[in-house]
Amino acid sequence: MQISTRQGKESDIPAVLELVKELALYERALDQVSNTEEKMRQDYEDKLFDFFVAEVDGTIVGLSLYYYRYSTWKGKRLYLEDIIVTESMRGSGIGKVLFDATIQAAKASACSGMMWQVLDWNTSAVGFYRKYGTNFDSEWINCNLDF
């Protein structure tokens, strides 16, 4: 199996949204996905996010979607919104390839580091991130407002 990764492009958005829905199903939250291809296309054109895709035999099987944020303490940071590998391809090294590409993007754009979230019950993901020497924060509480 030959895994290739590349920077995403607008024409990849339908496949990207399908991966997002697959992740939401895995996380038992498919009913919470309100994003659409049209919204994603516009947000991508507006440069609100960027992404890498992983392909096997020309089919997109993985995604790393990220954007930049600013920390008053640390400066420019890359925020990894999601890293997704289709269920049939999990455990084949695709997540590592995507995560490494994202780390390189953060370094190449002079970020002071990278941030993301992981569900505490997703033990395989937690174990994956531990291999990178990830700092897990137990002090901060996630907050959000939906409009």
Wavefront OBJ file of the C-alpha trace (Angstrom):
o trace
v 0.000 0.000 0.000
v 1.383 3.383 -1.045
v 0.276 6.286 1.148
v 0.690 9.773 -0.278
v -0.037 13.067 1.435
v -0.518 16.462 -0.102
v -1.883 19.878 0.663
v -5.645 19.874 0.257
v -7.486 21.804 -2.441
v -11.026 23.044 -2.887
v -12.045 20.090 -5.045
v -11.273 17.781 -2.075
v -13.973 19.339 0.095
v -16.739 16.781 -0.670
v -14.427 13.941 0.459
v -13.299 16.011 3.455
v -16.884 16.549 4.602
v -17.560 12.817 4.304
v -14.557 12.140 6.576
v -15.868 14.747 9.040
v -19.227 12.968 9.106
v -17.513 9.615 9.610
v -15.635 11.044 12.599
v -18.845 12.518 14.012
v -20.510 9.123 13.708
v -17.554 7.508 15.518
v -17.837 10.155 18.255
v -21.579 9.540 18.534
v -22.419 13.077 17.416
v -23.441 12.945 13.749
v -26.555 14.989 14.551
v -24.280 17.883 15.560
v -22.682 18.297 12.100
v -24.296 21.346 10.494
v -21.465 22.258 8.133
v -22.030 21.960 4.379
v -19.836 21.724 1.320
v -20.868 25.253 0.367
v -19.883 26.690 3.768
v -16.605 24.788 3.728
v -15.790 26.009 0.207
v -16.426 29.617 1.223
v -14.427 29.298 4.443
v -11.573 27.669 2.524
v -11.625 30.475 -0.058
v -11.586 32.964 2.841
v -8.469 31.152 4.157
v -10.070 30.283 7.498
v -8.499 26.831 7.432
v -6.096 24.658 5.504
v -5.655 20.918 5.335
v -3.643 17.922 4.251
v -5.150 14.810 2.753
v -3.787 11.283 2.661
v -4.534 9.139 -0.348
v -4.275 5.460 -1.128
v -4.688 4.523 -4.788
v -6.045 7.999 -5.559
v -8.767 7.832 -2.886
v -8.761 10.249 0.043
v -8.601 8.174 3.221
v -7.341 10.721 5.742
v -7.426 14.376 6.682
v -5.603 16.838 8.889
v -7.505 20.137 9.098
v -5.875 23.077 10.859
v -5.803 26.831 11.259
v -3.670 29.416 13.018
v -4.518 31.057 16.305
v -2.714 33.540 18.481
v -1.744 33.100 22.117
v -0.899 36.161 24.185
v 1.620 34.001 26.026
v 3.111 31.955 23.192
v 2.433 33.879 19.960
v 1.441 32.122 16.736
v 0.167 28.574 17.248
v -1.194 25.984 14.856
v -4.513 24.554 15.984
v -5.211 21.049 14.722
v -8.994 20.899 14.488
v -9.236 17.303 13.355
v -7.105 14.438 12.213
v -9.292 11.780 10.656
v -8.512 8.431 9.088
v -11.316 6.413 7.571
v -12.154 3.425 9.748
v -10.950 0.783 7.294
v -7.495 2.396 7.139
v -6.903 3.060 10.848
v -3.746 1.473 12.193
v -1.938 1.628 8.850
v 0.297 4.626 9.623
v -1.817 7.244 7.863
v -2.466 9.212 11.056
v 1.276 9.425 11.717
v 1.965 10.660 8.182
v -0.727 13.344 8.498
v 0.332 14.369 12.003
v 3.983 14.651 10.939
v 2.981 16.777 7.912
v 1.008 19.057 10.219
v 3.947 19.416 12.612
v 6.156 20.359 9.660
v 3.590 22.957 8.509
v 3.595 24.485 12.005
v 7.383 24.651 12.061
v 7.594 26.015 8.500
v 5.188 28.836 9.380
v 7.189 29.795 12.489
v 4.595 28.652 15.027
v 5.663 28.353 18.638
v 3.777 25.070 18.887
v 0.669 23.115 18.092
v -2.577 22.586 19.993
v -5.542 20.230 19.695
v -8.113 18.360 21.736
v -8.762 14.661 22.193
v -11.701 12.953 23.847
v -10.652 11.243 27.067
v -12.441 8.018 26.102
v -10.548 7.776 22.786
v -7.723 5.722 24.261
v -6.176 4.837 20.899
v -5.832 8.536 20.026
v -4.478 9.375 23.490
v -1.918 6.590 23.112
v -0.968 7.871 19.644
v -0.348 11.396 20.967
v 1.636 10.107 23.950
v 4.229 8.745 21.511
v 4.984 12.351 20.534
v 5.578 13.484 24.107
v 2.316 15.424 24.162
v 1.477 17.534 27.202
v -2.053 16.717 28.377
v -3.722 19.600 30.197
v -5.928 18.781 33.158
v -6.508 22.364 34.296
v -8.420 24.006 31.460
v -12.120 23.531 30.847
v -13.351 23.654 27.249
v -15.970 26.325 26.669
v -18.038 27.302 23.644
v -21.054 29.266 22.509
v -23.162 28.108 19.579
v -24.973 30.693 17.461
l 1 2 3 4 5 6 7 8 9 10 11 12 13 14 15 16 17 18 19 20 21 22 23 24 25 26 27 28 29 30 31 32 33 34 35 36 37 38 39 40 41 42 43 44 45 46 47 48 49 50 51 52 53 54 55 56 57 58 59 60 61 62 63 64 65 66 67 68 69 70 71 72 73 74 75 76 77 78 79 80 81 82 83 84 85 86 87 88 89 90 91 92 93 94 95 96 97 98 99 100 101 102 103 104 105 106 107 108 109 110 111 112 113 114 115 116 117 118 119 120 121 122 123 124 125 126 127 128 129 130 131 132 133 134 135 136 137 138 139 140 141 142 143 144 145 146 147
